[in-house]
Amino acid sequence: MTLDRPFWGEGYASDAADALAELAFETLDLDVVAIGYERGNERSERFVESFVERHGGQYDGVLRNWTRVGDDVLDHHRYTVTREQYEA
């Protein structure tokens, strides 16, 4: 899921990420989920770091020139949370 700039900072990401994590682990029986933010989106950065802190997980690294946002191509900072981390 990607939220375009007009939607950044509106609080949509928190509810969506929690619901998707629950769906991924409890319904789809996945082993890991990825979450991230684009360079320059400080609110999403704070949210993602808070989500990962709440549910466990770790920072995996940066994917350079990964996400097109309008006319820009931005770096994507990626985190993952495993089922075990989520359940802990």
Disulfide bonds with the S-S distance in Angstrom:
none
